[in-house]
Amino acid sequence: MQTEHITTPFGRRPVTLALVKTQFEYAGIKKGKSADKWKIYRDACDARSLLGLRDRALAVLNALLSFYPETDLIEGANLIVFPSNAQLSTRANGIAGTTLRENLALLVQAGLILRNDSPNGKRYARKGRDGSIETAYGFSLAPLLARSEELALMAQRVAEEKRRVKLIKEKITIARRDIRKLISAAIEEGVSGDWQSIENHFVAIISSLRTVNTTTGLEETLDELTLLREGIVNLLEVQLISRESDANDDDIRHHIQNSNTESIYEFEPSSGNELGERARQEPSRQREPIKGFPLGMVIRACPQISDYAPGGKIEHWRELMTAAVVVRSMLGVSPSAYQEACEVMGPENAAVAIACILEREGHIKSAGGYLRDLTARAERGEFSLGPMLMALMRAGAPGQVRSA
């Protein structure tokens, strides 16, 4: 490192360690390195958000580059330009003197140019007898050459971020459209549910979107809309399936032998075919069906589930299953985990399991993982809802029951 590369600004302008560091970096440019000055300029324009530059500063940079006669910046050549403020102002679209000085300072601060001030602060060049420039005082463009690769990477990062934001905004637009139309369809066709609360939640999310100006904020909004859409779809699915089961009781609830919700019912023995491939892989093992329990007993053991039912009250199994779908989304249980629980336990018992998990929410780290564990145990014939319900009833308060 040669000490003559380190210079300090003229007048009252102080030198900073960042400025010294920039001079160290450009002094170490690889010998013979060259780069197209306009390619570097375009990269700087694309990366202006990362560099903290505004359009006026880039216009000044463009003017400075126009005073360099060659297209390529080459290591070892004279990379100092020395236009007057008046000349710079003219080429920068008539920018005012005060604004010009402010933006020159921003370019220096961003590490794109360096001041190489003369003893009196004037910008000029001294030529030798052959007419070539021996010494020049003004602005050095060497930092642009030194950082050409870095600026290209920064520009690429910004482009990738723009593409990512565009995709997120597209997904938000689709989610908004889906939610808006699904809510409208549900209300117009009289689907039961607290659609006003869902509508209010949707409006609140959209209202907060107006103030979001970061990628992280957009992602959080998309997550909220995705969860809301998922909850609406699941709620509609349960309603539509329930309507279909009213027309044909054997489709879904064929395993309920007694329609009295206060009586204890049992599931019919399974042929093993309902579980498809899973049953065929274990032909020698017959799993005992999970016994059901009266709806009244379930509500007494798990009172919190009623808060999520239409009207805040559960009088039928269909209402319990509807509330369980809402709670499943709230607890973060994935659709696949809940679907598997419905296949193994039956839809009513899966809803009861969700109600029990809701009561113990404060003691369960992962509701989805817990439900999957219960499902696996049920599939092996090692799980019954009875102990969970009895323990909750004995406890008399949420969250004080031991694991079943």
One Martini backbone bead per residue (centre of mass of N, CA, C, O) as a GRO file, in nm:
protein
  404
    1MET     BB    1   0.095   0.037   0.024
    2GLN     BB    2   0.041   0.369  -0.072
    3THR     BB    3   0.029   0.682   0.082
    4GLU     BB    4  -0.057   0.865  -0.173
    5HIS     BB    5  -0.365   0.754  -0.176
    6ILE     BB    6  -0.399   0.930   0.080
    7THR     BB    7  -0.659   1.165   0.132
    8THR     BB    8  -0.779   1.494   0.207
    9PRO     BB    9  -0.998   1.728   0.251
   10PHE     BB   10  -1.094   2.038   0.196
   11GLY     BB   11  -1.120   2.227   0.457
   12ARG     BB   12  -1.390   2.143   0.678
   13ARG     BB   13  -1.381   1.870   0.582
   14PRO     BB   14  -1.379   1.566   0.708
   15VAL     BB   15  -1.230   1.273   0.803
   16THR     BB   16  -1.290   0.925   0.764
   17LEU     BB   17  -1.262   0.590   0.800
   18ALA     BB   18  -1.437   0.522   0.554
   19LEU     BB   19  -1.268   0.689   0.356
   20VAL     BB   20  -1.004   0.539   0.401
   21LYS     BB   21  -1.108   0.259   0.321
   22THR     BB   22  -1.177   0.332   0.029
   23GLN     BB   23  -0.882   0.399  -0.051
   24PHE     BB   24  -0.767   0.123  -0.001
   25GLU     BB   25  -0.942  -0.030  -0.207
   26TYR     BB   26  -0.868   0.132  -0.472
   27ALA     BB   27  -0.554   0.082  -0.443
   28GLY     BB   28  -0.619  -0.252  -0.482
   29ILE     BB   29  -0.642  -0.284  -0.771
   30LYS     BB   30  -0.629  -0.484  -1.018
   31LYS     BB   31  -0.425  -0.535  -1.257
   32GLY     BB   32  -0.588  -0.443  -1.560
   33LYS     BB   33  -0.850  -0.349  -1.481
   34SER     BB   34  -1.186  -0.342  -1.633
   35ALA     BB   35  -1.481  -0.127  -1.706
   36ASP     BB   36  -1.789  -0.034  -1.780
   37LYS     BB   37  -1.925   0.263  -1.686
   38TRP     BB   38  -2.232   0.207  -1.765
   39LYS     BB   39  -2.264  -0.057  -1.619
   40ILE     BB   40  -2.203   0.052  -1.339
   41TYR     BB   41  -2.425   0.264  -1.338
   42ARG     BB   42  -2.667   0.070  -1.363
   43ASP     BB   43  -2.606  -0.082  -1.102
   44ALA     BB   44  -2.631   0.166  -0.917
   45CYS     BB   45  -2.924   0.222  -0.986
   46ASP     BB   46  -3.040  -0.056  -0.891
   47ALA     BB   47  -2.878  -0.011  -0.593
   48ARG     BB   48  -2.983   0.254  -0.449
   49SER     BB   49  -3.124   0.143  -0.192
   50LEU     BB   50  -2.853   0.025  -0.069
   51LEU     BB   51  -2.688   0.309  -0.103
   52GLY     BB   52  -2.873   0.567  -0.043
   53LEU     BB   53  -2.993   0.683  -0.316
   54ARG     BB   54  -3.088   0.928  -0.537
   55ASP     BB   55  -3.162   1.057  -0.839
   56ARG     BB   56  -2.979   1.308  -0.824
   57ALA     BB   57  -2.715   1.153  -0.766
   58LEU     BB   58  -2.720   0.992  -1.035
   59ALA     BB   59  -2.706   1.240  -1.217
   60VAL     BB   60  -2.426   1.328  -1.118
   61LEU     BB   61  -2.278   1.069  -1.194
   62ASN     BB   62  -2.335   1.088  -1.493
   63ALA     BB   63  -2.183   1.355  -1.533
   64LEU     BB   64  -1.905   1.258  -1.442
   65LEU     BB   65  -1.875   1.030  -1.658
   66SER     BB   66  -1.891   1.228  -1.908
   67PHE     BB   67  -1.587   1.341  -1.841
   68TYR     BB   68  -1.499   1.066  -1.929
   69PRO     BB   69  -1.365   0.970  -2.234
   70GLU     BB   70  -1.400   0.677  -2.170
   71THR     BB   71  -1.571   0.375  -2.143
   72ASP     BB   72  -1.339   0.258  -1.980
   73LEU     BB   73  -1.224   0.157  -1.675
   74ILE     BB   74  -0.871   0.182  -1.591
   75GLU     BB   75  -0.612   0.062  -1.456
   76GLY     BB   76  -0.367   0.331  -1.435
   77ALA     BB   77  -0.540   0.547  -1.508
   78ASN     BB   78  -0.694   0.847  -1.530
   79LEU     BB   79  -0.978   0.879  -1.283
   80ILE     BB   80  -0.995   1.197  -1.301
   81VAL     BB   81  -1.232   1.451  -1.260
   82PHE     BB   82  -1.263   1.837  -1.336
   83PRO     BB   83  -1.526   1.982  -1.303
   84SER     BB   84  -1.728   2.225  -1.266
   85ASN     BB   85  -2.017   2.320  -1.126
   86ALA     BB   86  -2.136   2.435  -1.384
   87GLN     BB   87  -2.092   2.187  -1.564
   88LEU     BB   88  -2.244   1.984  -1.387
   89SER     BB   89  -2.518   2.127  -1.383
   90THR     BB   90  -2.571   2.108  -1.686
   91ARG     BB   91  -2.549   1.781  -1.704
   92ALA     BB   92  -2.771   1.778  -1.445
   93ASN     BB   93  -3.024   1.946  -1.536
   94GLY     BB   94  -2.983   2.219  -1.365
   95ILE     BB   95  -2.875   2.196  -1.093
   96ALA     BB   96  -2.835   2.318  -0.801
   97GLY     BB   97  -2.572   2.401  -0.608
   98THR     BB   98  -2.665   2.282  -0.336
   99THR     BB   99  -2.762   2.009  -0.450
  100LEU     BB  100  -2.494   1.926  -0.572
  101ARG     BB  101  -2.328   1.912  -0.308
  102GLU     BB  102  -2.507   1.705  -0.164
  103ASN     BB  103  -2.469   1.473  -0.383
  104LEU     BB  104  -2.166   1.451  -0.371
  105ALA     BB  105  -2.161   1.364  -0.072
  106LEU     BB  106  -2.326   1.103  -0.117
  107LEU     BB  107  -2.123   0.963  -0.308
  108VAL     BB  108  -1.893   0.958  -0.105
  109GLN     BB  109  -2.048   0.807   0.122
  110ALA     BB  110  -2.110   0.552  -0.076
  111GLY     BB  111  -1.827   0.490  -0.236
  112LEU     BB  112  -1.806   0.603  -0.558
  113ILE     BB  113  -1.632   0.850  -0.472
  114LEU     BB  114  -1.346   1.081  -0.471
  115ARG     BB  115  -1.158   1.315  -0.326
  116ASN     BB  116  -0.903   1.525  -0.505
  117ASP     BB  117  -0.763   1.773  -0.362
  118SER     BB  118  -0.633   2.065  -0.374
  119PRO     BB  119  -0.476   2.309  -0.201
  120ASN     BB  120  -0.739   2.515  -0.288
  121GLY     BB  121  -0.993   2.325  -0.404
  122LYS     BB  122  -0.948   2.304  -0.691
  123ARG     BB  123  -1.025   2.209  -1.031
  124TYR     BB  124  -0.756   2.040  -1.202
  125ALA     BB  125  -0.492   2.021  -1.457
  126ARG     BB  126  -0.162   1.894  -1.520
  127LYS     BB  127   0.056   1.926  -1.789
  128GLY     BB  128   0.273   1.817  -2.000
  129ARG     BB  129   0.470   1.855  -2.278
  130ASP     BB  130   0.287   1.624  -2.434
  131GLY     BB  131  -0.023   1.678  -2.302
  132SER     BB  132  -0.037   1.513  -2.064
  133ILE     BB  133  -0.156   1.406  -1.764
  134GLU     BB  134  -0.007   1.435  -1.445
  135THR     BB  135  -0.221   1.614  -1.276
  136ALA     BB  136  -0.524   1.573  -1.074
  137TYR     BB  137  -0.819   1.761  -0.959
  138GLY     BB  138  -1.113   1.603  -0.793
  139PHE     BB  139  -1.277   1.314  -0.909
  140SER     BB  140  -1.271   0.982  -0.829
  141LEU     BB  141  -1.350   0.664  -1.011
  142ALA     BB  142  -1.216   0.414  -0.872
  143PRO     BB  143  -1.443   0.292  -0.690
  144LEU     BB  144  -1.609   0.180  -0.925
  145LEU     BB  145  -1.398  -0.026  -1.018
  146ALA     BB  146  -1.354  -0.171  -0.744
  147ARG     BB  147  -1.698  -0.220  -0.721
  148SER     BB  148  -1.825  -0.366  -0.968
  149GLU     BB  149  -1.905  -0.647  -0.855
  150GLU     BB  150  -2.067  -0.549  -0.611
  151LEU     BB  151  -2.279  -0.388  -0.774
  152ALA     BB  152  -2.385  -0.630  -0.934
  153LEU     BB  153  -2.487  -0.789  -0.685
  154MET     BB  154  -2.676  -0.572  -0.578
  155ALA     BB  155  -2.856  -0.561  -0.829
  156GLN     BB  156  -2.944  -0.858  -0.809
  157ARG     BB  157  -3.079  -0.841  -0.533
  158VAL     BB  158  -3.292  -0.631  -0.609
  159ALA     BB  159  -3.423  -0.795  -0.836
  160GLU     BB  160  -3.504  -1.034  -0.655
  161GLU     BB  161  -3.677  -0.869  -0.459
  162LYS     BB  162  -3.880  -0.769  -0.668
  163ARG     BB  163  -3.978  -1.049  -0.752
  164ARG     BB  164  -4.076  -1.132  -0.472
  165VAL     BB  165  -4.280  -0.903  -0.428
  166LYS     BB  166  -4.452  -0.964  -0.674
  167LEU     BB  167  -4.542  -1.248  -0.583
  168ILE     BB  168  -4.674  -1.162  -0.318
  169LYS     BB  169  -4.881  -0.965  -0.444
  170GLU     BB  170  -5.022  -1.178  -0.614
  171LYS     BB  171  -5.113  -1.357  -0.376
  172ILE     BB  172  -5.276  -1.139  -0.233
  173THR     BB  173  -5.478  -1.088  -0.459
  174ILE     BB  174  -5.592  -1.377  -0.467
  175ALA     BB  175  -5.676  -1.397  -0.169
  176ARG     BB  176  -5.872  -1.159  -0.171
  177ARG     BB  177  -6.060  -1.270  -0.386
  178ASP     BB  178  -6.136  -1.536  -0.252
  179ILE     BB  179  -6.249  -1.426   0.015
  180ARG     BB  180  -6.461  -1.234  -0.094
  181LYS     BB  181  -6.626  -1.453  -0.259
  182LEU     BB  182  -6.674  -1.661  -0.031
  183ILE     BB  183  -6.829  -1.479   0.160
  184SER     BB  184  -7.054  -1.399  -0.036
  185ALA     BB  185  -7.156  -1.685  -0.092
  186ALA     BB  186  -7.224  -1.764   0.201
  187ILE     BB  187  -7.430  -1.538   0.254
  188GLU     BB  188  -7.624  -1.577   0.005
  189GLU     BB  189  -7.661  -1.909   0.084
  190GLY     BB  190  -7.679  -1.949   0.407
  191VAL     BB  191  -7.427  -2.009   0.564
  192SER     BB  192  -7.325  -2.112   0.849
  193GLY     BB  193  -7.189  -1.849   1.051
  194ASP     BB  194  -6.949  -1.597   1.148
  195TRP     BB  195  -6.925  -1.376   0.894
  196GLN     BB  196  -6.883  -1.101   1.028
  197SER     BB  197  -6.613  -1.166   1.167
  198ILE     BB  198  -6.465  -1.245   0.912
  199GLU     BB  199  -6.505  -0.976   0.769
  200ASN     BB  200  -6.360  -0.800   0.982
  201HIS     BB  201  -6.087  -0.939   0.959
  202PHE     BB  202  -6.042  -0.879   0.662
  203VAL     BB  203  -6.056  -0.570   0.678
  204ALA     BB  204  -5.818  -0.538   0.876
  205ILE     BB  205  -5.600  -0.651   0.690
  206ILE     BB  206  -5.641  -0.453   0.452
  207SER     BB  207  -5.591  -0.193   0.615
  208SER     BB  208  -5.290  -0.267   0.700
  209LEU     BB  209  -5.170  -0.277   0.406
  210ARG     BB  210  -5.130   0.035   0.357
  211THR     BB  211  -4.867   0.041   0.573
  212VAL     BB  212  -4.705  -0.152   0.404
  213ASN     BB  213  -4.322  -0.139   0.322
  214THR     BB  214  -4.236  -0.444   0.351
  215THR     BB  215  -4.160  -0.767   0.299
  216THR     BB  216  -4.234  -0.875   0.577
  217GLY     BB  217  -4.517  -0.749   0.586
  218LEU     BB  218  -4.626  -0.897   0.337
  219GLU     BB  219  -4.586  -1.183   0.446
  220GLU     BB  220  -4.771  -1.153   0.692
  221THR     BB  221  -5.026  -1.087   0.532
  222LEU     BB  222  -5.030  -1.347   0.367
  223ASP     BB  223  -5.055  -1.539   0.607
  224GLU     BB  224  -5.325  -1.431   0.709
  225LEU     BB  225  -5.487  -1.481   0.448
  226THR     BB  226  -5.429  -1.785   0.427
  227LEU     BB  227  -5.559  -1.866   0.696
  228LEU     BB  228  -5.837  -1.749   0.636
  229ARG     BB  229  -5.895  -1.911   0.380
  230GLU     BB  230  -5.861  -2.188   0.510
  231GLY     BB  231  -6.094  -2.156   0.714
  232ILE     BB  232  -6.320  -2.110   0.507
  233VAL     BB  233  -6.289  -2.370   0.345
  234ASN     BB  234  -6.333  -2.563   0.584
  235LEU     BB  235  -6.609  -2.458   0.663
  236LEU     BB  236  -6.745  -2.522   0.390
  237GLU     BB  237  -6.682  -2.820   0.381
  238VAL     BB  238  -6.844  -2.903   0.627
  239GLN     BB  239  -7.114  -2.793   0.532
  240LEU     BB  240  -7.137  -2.958   0.265
  241ILE     BB  241  -7.108  -3.235   0.394
  242SER     BB  242  -7.349  -3.206   0.585
  243ARG     BB  243  -7.564  -3.172   0.366
  244GLU     BB  244  -7.507  -3.447   0.232
  245SER     BB  245  -7.569  -3.619   0.490
  246ASP     BB  246  -7.871  -3.548   0.504
  247ALA     BB  247  -7.936  -3.714   0.236
  248ASN     BB  248  -7.702  -3.933   0.349
  249ASP     BB  249  -7.631  -4.092   0.636
  250ASP     BB  250  -7.414  -4.314   0.523
  251ASP     BB  251  -7.166  -4.149   0.426
  252ILE     BB  252  -7.052  -4.050   0.731
  253ARG     BB  253  -7.268  -4.157   0.982
  254HIS     BB  254  -7.282  -4.486   0.988
  255HIS     BB  255  -7.144  -4.529   1.288
  256ILE     BB  256  -7.412  -4.424   1.407
  257GLN     BB  257  -7.662  -4.587   1.603
  258ASN     BB  258  -7.737  -4.322   1.775
  259SER     BB  259  -7.894  -3.999   1.755
  260ASN     BB  260  -7.855  -3.952   2.048
  261THR     BB  261  -7.647  -3.714   2.198
  262GLU     BB  262  -7.670  -3.848   2.508
  263SER     BB  263  -7.554  -4.104   2.401
  264ILE     BB  264  -7.380  -4.395   2.376
  265TYR     BB  265  -7.153  -4.471   2.113
  266GLU     BB  266  -7.057  -4.681   1.838
  267PHE     BB  267  -6.860  -4.821   1.615
  268GLU     BB  268  -6.835  -4.983   1.346
  269PRO     BB  269  -6.689  -5.221   1.209
  270SER     BB  270  -6.406  -5.253   1.021
  271SER     BB  271  -6.286  -5.368   0.706
  272GLY     BB  272  -6.009  -5.185   0.616
  273ASN     BB  273  -6.071  -5.018   0.345
  274GLU     BB  274  -6.074  -4.715   0.439
  275LEU     BB  275  -5.741  -4.705   0.462
  276GLY     BB  276  -5.628  -4.857   0.236
  277GLU     BB  277  -5.301  -4.898   0.219
  278ARG     BB  278  -5.261  -4.914   0.526
  279ALA     BB  279  -5.429  -5.175   0.560
  280ARG     BB  280  -5.277  -5.356   0.351
  281GLN     BB  281  -4.995  -5.341   0.512
  282GLU     BB  282  -5.189  -5.450   0.781
  283PRO     BB  283  -5.370  -5.738   0.775
  284SER     BB  284  -5.317  -5.862   1.078
  285ARG     BB  285  -5.440  -5.586   1.194
  286GLN     BB  286  -5.696  -5.506   1.430
  287ARG     BB  287  -5.869  -5.221   1.494
  288GLU     BB  288  -6.023  -5.066   1.737
  289PRO     BB  289  -6.275  -4.878   1.774
  290ILE     BB  290  -6.366  -4.575   1.872
  291LYS     BB  291  -6.531  -4.450   2.124
  292GLY     BB  292  -6.804  -4.276   2.195
  293PHE     BB  293  -6.961  -3.968   2.316
  294PRO     BB  294  -7.148  -3.757   2.454
  295LEU     BB  295  -7.201  -3.434   2.382
  296GLY     BB  296  -7.249  -3.325   2.667
  297MET     BB  297  -6.983  -3.430   2.784
  298VAL     BB  298  -6.794  -3.275   2.597
  299ILE     BB  299  -6.888  -2.986   2.678
  300ARG     BB  300  -6.820  -3.011   2.980
  301ALA     BB  301  -6.509  -3.071   2.928
  302CYS     BB  302  -6.524  -2.853   2.658
  303PRO     BB  303  -6.627  -2.531   2.667
  304GLN     BB  304  -6.452  -2.357   2.458
  305ILE     BB  305  -6.570  -2.456   2.180
  306SER     BB  306  -6.834  -2.276   2.181
  307ASP     BB  307  -6.697  -1.999   2.096
  308TYR     BB  308  -6.666  -2.127   1.776
  309ALA     BB  309  -6.961  -2.124   1.732
  310PRO     BB  310  -7.250  -2.064   1.605
  311GLY     BB  311  -7.365  -1.854   1.860
  312GLY     BB  312  -7.202  -2.000   2.103
  313LYS     BB  313  -7.339  -2.296   2.035
  314ILE     BB  314  -7.380  -2.656   2.115
  315GLU     BB  315  -7.625  -2.919   1.983
  316HIS     BB  316  -7.448  -3.051   1.753
  317TRP     BB  317  -7.217  -3.223   1.579
  318ARG     BB  318  -7.192  -3.025   1.346
  319GLU     BB  319  -7.106  -2.784   1.529
  320LEU     BB  320  -6.850  -2.911   1.636
  321MET     BB  321  -6.706  -2.949   1.361
  322THR     BB  322  -6.707  -2.653   1.283
  323ALA     BB  323  -6.543  -2.550   1.527
  324ALA     BB  324  -6.291  -2.733   1.482
  325VAL     BB  325  -6.196  -2.597   1.222
  326VAL     BB  326  -6.138  -2.322   1.346
  327VAL     BB  327  -5.942  -2.423   1.570
  328ARG     BB  328  -5.735  -2.555   1.391
  329SER     BB  329  -5.632  -2.292   1.266
  330MET     BB  330  -5.563  -2.145   1.533
  331LEU     BB  331  -5.352  -2.381   1.629
  332GLY     BB  332  -5.190  -2.485   1.357
  333VAL     BB  333  -5.329  -2.717   1.217
  334SER     BB  334  -5.304  -2.913   0.968
  335PRO     BB  335  -5.500  -3.050   0.729
  336SER     BB  336  -5.358  -3.329   0.723
  337ALA     BB  337  -5.379  -3.394   1.026
  338TYR     BB  338  -5.691  -3.378   1.041
  339GLN     BB  339  -5.759  -3.581   0.819
  340GLU     BB  340  -5.622  -3.823   0.954
  341ALA     BB  341  -5.796  -3.817   1.210
  342CYS     BB  342  -6.067  -3.866   1.064
  343GLU     BB  343  -5.989  -4.144   0.941
  344VAL     BB  344  -5.919  -4.288   1.218
  345MET     BB  345  -6.152  -4.169   1.427
  346GLY     BB  346  -6.331  -3.974   1.304
  347PRO     BB  347  -6.490  -3.674   1.284
  348GLU     BB  348  -6.600  -3.651   1.577
  349ASN     BB  349  -6.342  -3.738   1.733
  350ALA     BB  350  -6.158  -3.523   1.612
  351ALA     BB  351  -6.318  -3.288   1.734
  352VAL     BB  352  -6.274  -3.374   2.028
  353ALA     BB  353  -5.966  -3.354   2.024
  354ILE     BB  354  -5.959  -3.052   1.967
  355ALA     BB  355  -6.111  -2.968   2.224
  356CYS     BB  356  -5.896  -3.080   2.419
  357ILE     BB  357  -5.656  -2.916   2.314
  358LEU     BB  358  -5.777  -2.640   2.381
  359GLU     BB  359  -5.779  -2.682   2.693
  360ARG     BB  360  -5.442  -2.752   2.666
  361GLU     BB  361  -5.279  -2.525   2.518
  362GLY     BB  362  -5.072  -2.423   2.749
  363HIS     BB  363  -4.935  -2.745   2.743
  364ILE     BB  364  -4.885  -2.721   2.422
  365LYS     BB  365  -4.656  -2.672   2.178
  366SER     BB  366  -4.788  -2.879   1.948
  367ALA     BB  367  -5.085  -2.943   1.814
  368GLY     BB  368  -5.014  -3.105   1.560
  369GLY     BB  369  -4.823  -3.314   1.695
  370TYR     BB  370  -5.030  -3.417   1.903
  371LEU     BB  371  -5.240  -3.520   1.701
  372ARG     BB  372  -5.055  -3.720   1.556
  373ASP     BB  373  -5.003  -3.893   1.805
  374LEU     BB  374  -5.296  -3.974   1.857
  375THR     BB  375  -5.340  -4.106   1.581
  376ALA     BB  376  -5.121  -4.324   1.606
  377ARG     BB  377  -5.241  -4.454   1.861
  378ALA     BB  378  -5.519  -4.516   1.739
  379GLU     BB  379  -5.413  -4.705   1.513
  380ARG     BB  380  -5.290  -4.905   1.746
  381GLY     BB  381  -5.503  -4.911   1.990
  382GLU     BB  382  -5.385  -4.680   2.233
  383PHE     BB  383  -5.656  -4.494   2.218
  384SER     BB  384  -5.868  -4.278   2.426
  385LEU     BB  385  -6.103  -4.033   2.512
  386GLY     BB  386  -6.192  -4.086   2.800
  387PRO     BB  387  -5.951  -3.990   2.984
  388MET     BB  388  -5.955  -3.698   2.886
  389LEU     BB  389  -6.247  -3.624   2.966
  390MET     BB  390  -6.235  -3.706   3.265
  391ALA     BB  391  -6.000  -3.521   3.346
  392LEU     BB  392  -6.141  -3.255   3.269
  393MET     BB  393  -6.382  -3.290   3.460
  394ARG     BB  394  -6.215  -3.313   3.724
  395ALA     BB  395  -6.065  -3.044   3.704
  396GLY     BB  396  -6.268  -2.795   3.605
  397ALA     BB  397  -6.017  -2.688   3.426
  398PRO     BB  398  -5.809  -2.565   3.217
  399GLY     BB  399  -5.493  -2.738   3.187
  400GLN     BB  400  -5.518  -2.992   3.436
  401VAL     BB  401  -5.436  -3.228   3.251
  402ARG     BB  402  -5.312  -3.515   3.178
  403SER     BB  403  -5.173  -3.709   2.971
  404ALA     BB  404  -5.316  -3.973   2.773
   0.00000   0.00000   0.00000
